[in-house]
Amino acid sequence: MKDWVFNNFWIKVISLVLAIITWFYVNGELEKNNRLASKFYGSELYKSYLDENSQEQPAPEKKTKNKGYVTENK
């Protein structure tokens, strides 16, 4: 058991430190992205975008009998 812990000890420590740094970086980027998105979706720019595009005609629905299953062409 002792050999399992202390074998390549410094490589394990460096790996742990890099993993923690990576976790904090990714978590910070996700938080920053959420903050930017919440600012955008509450802004007047987004509301004006919705107003401009709500006047457009909706896309026609596709009428297919296939509900996502693979069928063979005969």
Beta strands, then each sheet from edge to edge (+ up, - down):
end
